[in-house]
Amino acid sequence: MSFTQYPPAPVRLQRSELAVPGSNPGMFEKAARSAADFIFLDCEDAVIPDDKPQARKNIIAALNDIDWQGKTMSVRINGLDTHYMYRDVVDIVEQAGARLDTVLIPKVGTAADVYMVDCLLTQIEEAMGLEKKIGIECLVETALGGANVMSIAQSSTRLEALHFGVADYAASMRARTVNIGGLNPDYQCDGALGDQWHAALVNIATACRAFGLRAIDGPYGDFNDPDGYVAAAKRVAALGYEGKWAIHPSQIELANDVMSPPEAEVTRARRVLEALREAAAQGKGAAQLDGKMIDAASERMARNIVRQAELINKR
């Protein structure tokens, strides 16, 4: 390991993240009773401009009055290029900050965007005497954000996660897409269907793992296509992502299932750790399990799996 290491973000289970429009309070109680690990109440894209002030009020009331049953609660504020953003942060944090875990910043383009929200949060927390430090999460969904992802990942000690916002990213890149989060049949490699978002996803995952953050994939637009959703979730899980958005309740269980390590995988991981403990007791740095060599790298991979399984069991 390098001598330079970054502390990990707070541990939060984030397999499924349910998006709930702030302008639709009828969905709040259902969201609270759902199996989602994480919920963000939305002030931004899911809310039309005329409804934004009321959506903000709805969110404040919901955070304060609803029993969210242990879920991690986040709010997606409006972008820094709008006049809605500062009131989102000031009003929601001043009036319901004690019930808020993170703030999700959309369309982050530079580290300075994060700095601005961090500054606001710090001042409000100090003024209100809030003891809990609110985390920040960033949506990487523009070409500028993609180009600056490494500096964004180092922008704040509050930063916990980066999300890939595929729809706006596609628009920013002027990419041809047929479905939000889905594959374009024209994007092929040696005759096989490829993922046109692979490079962006890898860059975001690399930034997250380098700087101690969680990597979360964004929406899959066709909620009538569970097979497509599962395929998309499996692709990002293979890259090391630990969660995916659900824009419809039907997608929650799909995300929870794909982003949970299979029982057989957990069992093998525990066997790896046990075999290496036995090897260490014998003065050996490596061991064999089922005819294959395992070593310190195997231990690190196994611990990741076991840690995730333990977090899920606690949930």
BATORRO-8460 format. One record per residue (C-alpha): residue in three letters; chain; z, x, y. Coordinates in steps of 0.1 Angstrom, whole numbers, padded with zeros to 4 digits. Last residue first. Layout:
<recs>
type=Ala; mol=A; pz=Z; px=X; py=Y
...
</recs>
This chain:
<recs>
type=Arg; mol=A; pz=0083; px=-0301; py=-0036
type=Lys; mol=A; pz=0107; px=-0276; py=-0054
type=Asn; mol=A; pz=0083; px=-0276; py=-0084
type=Ile; mol=A; pz=0054; px=-0268; py=-0061
type=Leu; mol=A; pz=0072; px=-0238; py=-0046
type=Glu; mol=A; pz=0080; px=-0225; py=-0081
type=Ala; mol=A; pz=0044; px=-0228; py=-0091
type=Gln; mol=A; pz=0032; px=-0209; py=-0060
type=Arg; mol=A; pz=0057; px=-0181; py=-0066
type=Val; mol=A; pz=0047; px=-0179; py=-0103
type=Ile; mol=A; pz=0010; px=-0175; py=-0094
type=Asn; mol=A; pz=0016; px=-0149; py=-0067
type=Arg; mol=A; pz=0040; px=-0131; py=-0090
type=Ala; mol=A; pz=0013; px=-0128; py=-0116
type=Met; mol=A; pz=-0012; px=-0112; py=-0092
type=Arg; mol=A; pz=0014; px=-0086; py=-0081
type=Glu; mol=A; pz=0023; px=-0079; py=-0117
type=Ser; mol=A; pz=-0013; px=-0074; py=-0128
type=Ala; mol=A; pz=-0016; px=-0049; py=-0099
type=Ala; mol=A; pz=0014; px=-0031; py=-0113
type=Asp; mol=A; pz=-0001; px=-0028; py=-0148
type=Ile; mol=A; pz=-0017; px=-0049; py=-0175
type=Met; mol=A; pz=-0040; px=-0036; py=-0203
type=Lys; mol=A; pz=-0055; px=-0062; py=-0226
type=Gly; mol=A; pz=-0051; px=-0069; py=-0263
type=Asp; mol=A; pz=-0031; px=-0101; py=-0258
type=Leu; mol=A; pz=-0007; px=-0083; py=-0235
type=Gln; mol=A; pz=-0006; px=-0045; py=-0232
type=Ala; mol=A; pz=0017; px=-0025; py=-0210
type=Ala; mol=A; pz=0018; px=-0003; py=-0180
type=Gly; mol=A; pz=0043; px=0018; py=-0161
type=Lys; mol=A; pz=0063; px=0028; py=-0192
type=Gly; mol=A; pz=0099; px=0039; py=-0192
type=Gln; mol=A; pz=0110; px=0017; py=-0221
type=Ala; mol=A; pz=0128; px=-0007; py=-0198
type=Ala; mol=A; pz=0097; px=-0007; py=-0176
type=Ala; mol=A; pz=0076; px=-0018; py=-0206
type=Glu; mol=A; pz=0100; px=-0047; py=-0212
type=Arg; mol=A; pz=0098; px=-0058; py=-0176
type=Leu; mol=A; pz=0060; px=-0055; py=-0178
type=Ala; mol=A; pz=0058; px=-0078; py=-0208
type=Glu; mol=A; pz=0081; px=-0103; py=-0191
type=Leu; mol=A; pz=0060; px=-0103; py=-0159
type=Val; mol=A; pz=0028; px=-0108; py=-0179
type=Arg; mol=A; pz=0043; px=-0135; py=-0199
type=Arg; mol=A; pz=0053; px=-0154; py=-0167
type=Ala; mol=A; pz=0017; px=-0151; py=-0155
type=Arg; mol=A; pz=0005; px=-0164; py=-0189
type=Thr; mol=A; pz=0027; px=-0195; py=-0186
type=Val; mol=A; pz=0015; px=-0201; py=-0150
type=Glu; mol=A; pz=-0021; px=-0198; py=-0160
type=Ala; mol=A; pz=-0016; px=-0222; py=-0189
type=Glu; mol=A; pz=0002; px=-0246; py=-0165
type=Pro; mol=A; pz=-0028; px=-0247; py=-0142
type=Pro; mol=A; pz=-0022; px=-0232; py=-0107
type=Ser; mol=A; pz=-0020; px=-0259; py=-0081
type=Met; mol=A; pz=-0048; px=-0259; py=-0055
type=Val; mol=A; pz=-0072; px=-0279; py=-0077
type=Asp; mol=A; pz=-0046; px=-0306; py=-0085
type=Asn; mol=A; pz=-0031; px=-0310; py=-0050
type=Ala; mol=A; pz=-0066; px=-0311; py=-0035
type=Leu; mol=A; pz=-0078; px=-0338; py=-0058
type=Glu; mol=A; pz=-0045; px=-0357; py=-0054
type=Ile; mol=A; pz=-0050; px=-0358; py=-0016
type=Gln; mol=A; pz=-0087; px=-0366; py=-0016
type=Ser; mol=A; pz=-0083; px=-0404; py=-0022
type=Pro; mol=A; pz=-0061; px=-0406; py=0009
type=His; mol=A; pz=-0091; px=-0398; py=0031
type=Ile; mol=A; pz=-0097; px=-0368; py=0054
type=Ala; mol=A; pz=-0080; px=-0345; py=0030
type=Trp; mol=A; pz=-0079; px=-0309; py=0041
type=Lys; mol=A; pz=-0077; px=-0280; py=0017
type=Gly; mol=A; pz=-0050; px=-0255; py=0006
type=Glu; mol=A; pz=-0042; px=-0221; py=-0008
type=Tyr; mol=A; pz=-0074; px=-0202; py=-0002
type=Gly; mol=A; pz=-0077; px=-0171; py=-0024
type=Leu; mol=A; pz=-0115; px=-0169; py=-0028
type=Ala; mol=A; pz=-0114; px=-0188; py=-0061
type=Ala; mol=A; pz=-0095; px=-0215; py=-0044
type=Val; mol=A; pz=-0123; px=-0217; py=-0019
type=Arg; mol=A; pz=-0149; px=-0224; py=-0046
type=Lys; mol=A; pz=-0126; px=-0248; py=-0065
type=Ala; mol=A; pz=-0120; px=-0269; py=-0034
type=Ala; mol=A; pz=-0158; px=-0273; py=-0028
type=Ala; mol=A; pz=-0163; px=-0283; py=-0065
type=Val; mol=A; pz=-0134; px=-0307; py=-0063
type=Tyr; mol=A; pz=-0149; px=-0323; py=-0031
type=Gly; mol=A; pz=-0183; px=-0326; py=-0047
type=Asp; mol=A; pz=-0169; px=-0342; py=-0077
type=Pro; mol=A; pz=-0149; px=-0366; py=-0056
type=Asp; mol=A; pz=-0180; px=-0379; py=-0037
type=Asn; mol=A; pz=-0170; px=-0411; py=-0020
type=Phe; mol=A; pz=-0150; px=-0391; py=0005
type=Asp; mol=A; pz=-0182; px=-0375; py=0018
type=Gly; mol=A; pz=-0170; px=-0353; py=0047
type=Tyr; mol=A; pz=-0153; px=-0324; py=0029
type=Pro; mol=A; pz=-0128; px=-0312; py=0055
type=Gly; mol=A; pz=-0112; px=-0278; py=0062
type=Asp; mol=A; pz=-0101; px=-0249; py=0040
type=Ile; mol=A; pz=-0067; px=-0233; py=0045
type=Ala; mol=A; pz=-0058; px=-0196; py=0044
type=Arg; mol=A; pz=-0021; px=-0188; py=0050
type=Leu; mol=A; pz=-0012; px=-0158; py=0071
type=Gly; mol=A; pz=0002; px=-0124; py=0065
type=Phe; mol=A; pz=-0021; px=-0102; py=0086
type=Ala; mol=A; pz=-0045; px=-0088; py=0060
type=Arg; mol=A; pz=-0043; px=-0119; py=0038
type=Cys; mol=A; pz=-0053; px=-0142; py=0066
type=Ala; mol=A; pz=-0080; px=-0119; py=0080
type=Thr; mol=A; pz=-0095; px=-0115; py=0046
type=Ala; mol=A; pz=-0095; px=-0153; py=0040
type=Ile; mol=A; pz=-0112; px=-0159; py=0073
type=Asn; mol=A; pz=-0139; px=-0133; py=0066
type=Val; mol=A; pz=-0144; px=-0146; py=0030
type=Leu; mol=A; pz=-0148; px=-0182; py=0043
type=Ala; mol=A; pz=-0173; px=-0171; py=0070
type=Ala; mol=A; pz=-0194; px=-0152; py=0044
type=His; mol=A; pz=-0193; px=-0180; py=0019
type=Trp; mol=A; pz=-0204; px=-0208; py=0042
type=Gln; mol=A; pz=-0240; px=-0210; py=0030
type=Asp; mol=A; pz=-0228; px=-0215; py=-0005
type=Gly; mol=A; pz=-0255; px=-0209; py=-0030
type=Leu; mol=A; pz=-0276; px=-0229; py=-0054
type=Ala; mol=A; pz=-0293; px=-0207; py=-0080
type=Gly; mol=A; pz=-0330; px=-0198; py=-0079
type=Asp; mol=A; pz=-0324; px=-0161; py=-0072
type=Cys; mol=A; pz=-0302; px=-0170; py=-0043
type=Gln; mol=A; pz=-0305; px=-0205; py=-0028
type=Tyr; mol=A; pz=-0298; px=-0223; py=0004
type=Asp; mol=A; pz=-0323; px=-0251; py=0004
type=Pro; mol=A; pz=-0300; px=-0274; py=-0016
type=Asn; mol=A; pz=-0275; px=-0273; py=0013
type=Leu; mol=A; pz=-0240; px=-0273; py=0000
type=Gly; mol=A; pz=-0211; px=-0296; py=0011
type=Gly; mol=A; pz=-0184; px=-0291; py=0036
type=Ile; mol=A; pz=-0197; px=-0317; py=0060
type=Asn; mol=A; pz=-0229; px=-0330; py=0043
type=Val; mol=A; pz=-0266; px=-0322; py=0047
type=Thr; mol=A; pz=-0263; px=-0290; py=0067
type=Arg; mol=A; pz=-0288; px=-0270; py=0087
type=Ala; mol=A; pz=-0270; px=-0244; py=0107
type=Arg; mol=A; pz=-0271; px=-0244; py=0145
type=Met; mol=A; pz=-0243; px=-0218; py=0142
type=Ser; mol=A; pz=-0221; px=-0238; py=0166
type=Ala; mol=A; pz=-0230; px=-0270; py=0148
type=Ala; mol=A; pz=-0222; px=-0255; py=0114
type=Tyr; mol=A; pz=-0189; px=-0242; py=0128
type=Asp; mol=A; pz=-0182; px=-0277; py=0142
type=Ala; mol=A; pz=-0185; px=-0292; py=0107
type=Val; mol=A; pz=-0170; px=-0263; py=0087
type=Gly; mol=A; pz=-0136; px=-0261; py=0104
type=Phe; mol=A; pz=-0121; px=-0232; py=0085
type=His; mol=A; pz=-0083; px=-0231; py=0089
type=Leu; mol=A; pz=-0062; px=-0201; py=0098
type=Ala; mol=A; pz=-0025; px=-0201; py=0091
type=Glu; mol=A; pz=0010; px=-0191; py=0104
type=Leu; mol=A; pz=0007; px=-0178; py=0139
type=Arg; mol=A; pz=0040; px=-0178; py=0158
type=Thr; mol=A; pz=0041; px=-0140; py=0159
type=Ser; mol=A; pz=0009; px=-0143; py=0180
type=Ser; mol=A; pz=-0026; px=-0130; py=0183
type=Gln; mol=A; pz=-0031; px=-0109; py=0151
type=Ala; mol=A; pz=-0052; px=-0134; py=0132
type=Ile; mol=A; pz=-0072; px=-0141; py=0164
type=Ser; mol=A; pz=-0081; px=-0104; py=0166
type=Met; mol=A; pz=-0095; px=-0105; py=0131
type=Val; mol=A; pz=-0113; px=-0138; py=0136
type=Asn; mol=A; pz=-0132; px=-0127; py=0167
type=Ala; mol=A; pz=-0168; px=-0132; py=0155
type=Gly; mol=A; pz=-0158; px=-0164; py=0136
type=Gly; mol=A; pz=-0140; px=-0178; py=0166
type=Leu; mol=A; pz=-0171; px=-0171; py=0188
type=Ala; mol=A; pz=-0194; px=-0187; py=0162
type=Thr; mol=A; pz=-0172; px=-0218; py=0163
type=Glu; mol=A; pz=-0149; px=-0235; py=0138
type=Val; mol=A; pz=-0119; px=-0213; py=0133
type=Leu; mol=A; pz=-0090; px=-0238; py=0135
type=Cys; mol=A; pz=-0058; px=-0221; py=0143
type=Glu; mol=A; pz=-0022; px=-0227; py=0132
type=Ile; mol=A; pz=0009; px=-0222; py=0154
type=Gly; mol=A; pz=0045; px=-0224; py=0144
type=Ile; mol=A; pz=0073; px=-0242; py=0163
type=Lys; mol=A; pz=0105; px=-0221; py=0166
type=Lys; mol=A; pz=0135; px=-0243; py=0157
type=Glu; mol=A; pz=0164; px=-0241; py=0182
type=Leu; mol=A; pz=0150; px=-0263; py=0209
type=Gly; mol=A; pz=0170; px=-0259; py=0241
type=Met; mol=A; pz=0146; px=-0280; py=0261
type=Ala; mol=A; pz=0137; px=-0254; py=0287
type=Glu; mol=A; pz=0136; px=-0226; py=0262
type=Glu; mol=A; pz=0114; px=-0245; py=0237
type=Ile; mol=A; pz=0092; px=-0256; py=0266
type=Gln; mol=A; pz=0087; px=-0221; py=0279
type=Thr; mol=A; pz=0079; px=-0207; py=0244
type=Leu; mol=A; pz=0055; px=-0235; py=0235
type=Leu; mol=A; pz=0036; px=-0230; py=0267
type=Cys; mol=A; pz=0033; px=-0192; py=0262
type=Asp; mol=A; pz=0022; px=-0197; py=0226
type=Val; mol=A; pz=-0005; px=-0221; py=0237
type=Met; mol=A; pz=-0019; px=-0196; py=0262
type=Tyr; mol=A; pz=-0016; px=-0167; py=0238
type=Val; mol=A; pz=-0036; px=-0186; py=0211
type=Asp; mol=A; pz=-0065; px=-0190; py=0235
type=Ala; mol=A; pz=-0062; px=-0154; py=0245
type=Ala; mol=A; pz=-0068; px=-0143; py=0209
type=Thr; mol=A; pz=-0103; px=-0156; py=0212
type=Gly; mol=A; pz=-0125; px=-0186; py=0202
type=Val; mol=A; pz=-0101; px=-0211; py=0188
type=Lys; mol=A; pz=-0120; px=-0244; py=0182
type=Pro; mol=A; pz=-0089; px=-0265; py=0175
type=Ile; mol=A; pz=-0053; px=-0254; py=0179
type=Leu; mol=A; pz=-0029; px=-0268; py=0152
type=Val; mol=A; pz=0007; px=-0270; py=0164
type=Thr; mol=A; pz=0034; px=-0265; py=0137
type=Asp; mol=A; pz=0067; px=-0278; py=0124
type=Leu; mol=A; pz=0074; px=-0308; py=0147
type=Arg; mol=A; pz=0105; px=-0330; py=0145
type=Ala; mol=A; pz=0125; px=-0310; py=0171
type=Gly; mol=A; pz=0095; px=-0310; py=0193
type=Ala; mol=A; pz=0094; px=-0347; py=0197
type=Gln; mol=A; pz=0098; px=-0354; py=0235
type=Glu; mol=A; pz=0093; px=-0320; py=0250
type=Val; mol=A; pz=0069; px=-0309; py=0223
type=Ile; mol=A; pz=0047; px=-0340; py=0224
type=Asp; mol=A; pz=0046; px=-0343; py=0262
type=Val; mol=A; pz=0041; px=-0306; py=0270
type=Val; mol=A; pz=0016; px=-0297; py=0242
type=Asp; mol=A; pz=-0006; px=-0328; py=0245
type=Arg; mol=A; pz=-0003; px=-0327; py=0283
type=Tyr; mol=A; pz=-0017; px=-0292; py=0283
type=Met; mol=A; pz=-0046; px=-0301; py=0260
type=Tyr; mol=A; pz=-0060; px=-0332; py=0277
type=His; mol=A; pz=-0078; px=-0314; py=0305
type=Thr; mol=A; pz=-0103; px=-0300; py=0280
type=Asp; mol=A; pz=-0117; px=-0265; py=0273
type=Leu; mol=A; pz=-0084; px=-0256; py=0257
type=Gly; mol=A; pz=-0092; px=-0280; py=0229
type=Asn; mol=A; pz=-0071; px=-0311; py=0221
type=Ile; mol=A; pz=-0040; px=-0308; py=0201
type=Arg; mol=A; pz=-0038; px=-0311; py=0163
type=Val; mol=A; pz=-0002; px=-0320; py=0155
type=Ser; mol=A; pz=0017; px=-0307; py=0125
type=Met; mol=A; pz=0043; px=-0321; py=0102
type=Thr; mol=A; pz=0054; px=-0304; py=0069
type=Lys; mol=A; pz=0064; px=-0332; py=0046
type=Gly; mol=A; pz=0100; px=-0338; py=0037
type=Gln; mol=A; pz=0098; px=-0375; py=0034
type=Trp; mol=A; pz=0081; px=-0382; py=0067
type=Asp; mol=A; pz=0108; px=-0407; py=0077
type=Ile; mol=A; pz=0092; px=-0423; py=0108
type=Asp; mol=A; pz=0109; px=-0427; py=0142
type=Asn; mol=A; pz=0107; px=-0394; py=0161
type=Leu; mol=A; pz=0074; px=-0380; py=0148
type=Ala; mol=A; pz=0058; px=-0415; py=0149
type=Ala; mol=A; pz=0070; px=-0422; py=0184
type=Ile; mol=A; pz=0056; px=-0389; py=0197
type=Ile; mol=A; pz=0023; px=-0395; py=0178
type=Asn; mol=A; pz=0018; px=-0430; py=0192
type=Lys; mol=A; pz=0024; px=-0417; py=0227
type=Arg; mol=A; pz=-0003; px=-0390; py=0222
type=Ala; mol=A; pz=-0026; px=-0416; py=0208
type=Gln; mol=A; pz=-0021; px=-0437; py=0239
type=Pro; mol=A; pz=-0032; px=-0409; py=0262
type=Lys; mol=A; pz=-0061; px=-0400; py=0239
type=Asp; mol=A; pz=-0076; px=-0435; py=0235
type=Asp; mol=A; pz=-0101; px=-0434; py=0263
type=Pro; mol=A; pz=-0114; px=-0400; py=0252
type=Ile; mol=A; pz=-0121; px=-0411; py=0216
type=Val; mol=A; pz=-0097; px=-0399; py=0189
type=Ala; mol=A; pz=-0107; px=-0383; py=0156
type=Asp; mol=A; pz=-0119; px=-0352; py=0174
type=Glu; mol=A; pz=-0086; px=-0343; py=0191
type=Cys; mol=A; pz=-0052; px=-0359; py=0192
type=Asp; mol=A; pz=-0047; px=-0358; py=0155
type=Leu; mol=A; pz=-0015; px=-0362; py=0135
type=Phe; mol=A; pz=-0015; px=-0333; py=0110
type=Ile; mol=A; pz=0001; px=-0339; py=0076
type=Phe; mol=A; pz=0011; px=-0314; py=0050
type=Asp; mol=A; pz=0021; px=-0316; py=0013
type=Ala; mol=A; pz=0002; px=-0349; py=0008
type=Ala; mol=A; pz=0015; px=-0372; py=-0020
type=Ser; mol=A; pz=0015; px=-0402; py=0003
type=Arg; mol=A; pz=0045; px=-0422; py=0016
type=Ala; mol=A; pz=0044; px=-0406; py=0050
type=Ala; mol=A; pz=0006; px=-0411; py=0052
type=Lys; mol=A; pz=0010; px=-0448; py=0044
type=Glu; mol=A; pz=0036; px=-0451; py=0072
type=Phe; mol=A; pz=0013; px=-0434; py=0097
type=Met; mol=A; pz=-0020; px=-0453; py=0089
type=Gly; mol=A; pz=-0012; px=-0483; py=0111
type=Pro; mol=A; pz=-0006; px=-0459; py=0139
type=Asn; mol=A; pz=-0044; px=-0454; py=0144
type=Ser; mol=A; pz=-0050; px=-0436; py=0177
type=Gly; mol=A; pz=-0032; px=-0405; py=0164
type=Pro; mol=A; pz=-0058; px=-0401; py=0138
type=Val; mol=A; pz=-0043; px=-0389; py=0105
type=Ala; mol=A; pz=-0057; px=-0357; py=0087
type=Leu; mol=A; pz=-0039; px=-0351; py=0054
type=Glu; mol=A; pz=-0034; px=-0315; py=0044
type=Ser; mol=A; pz=-0033; px=-0308; py=0007
type=Arg; mol=A; pz=-0022; px=-0276; py=-0010
type=Gln; mol=A; pz=0000; px=-0266; py=0020
type=Leu; mol=A; pz=0033; px=-0256; py=0005
type=Arg; mol=A; pz=0050; px=-0237; py=0033
type=Val; mol=A; pz=0064; px=-0201; py=0032
type=Pro; mol=A; pz=0069; px=-0188; py=0067
type=Ala; mol=A; pz=0042; px=-0163; py=0077
type=Pro; mol=A; pz=0042; px=-0129; py=0059
type=Pro; mol=A; pz=0053; px=-0098; py=0077
type=Tyr; mol=A; pz=0024; px=-0073; py=0085
type=Gln; mol=A; pz=0021; px=-0039; py=0068
type=Thr; mol=A; pz=0012; px=-0005; py=0081
type=Phe; mol=A; pz=0024; px=0021; py=0056
type=Ser; mol=A; pz=-0006; px=0011; py=0036
type=Met; mol=A; pz=0000; px=0000; py=0000
</recs>
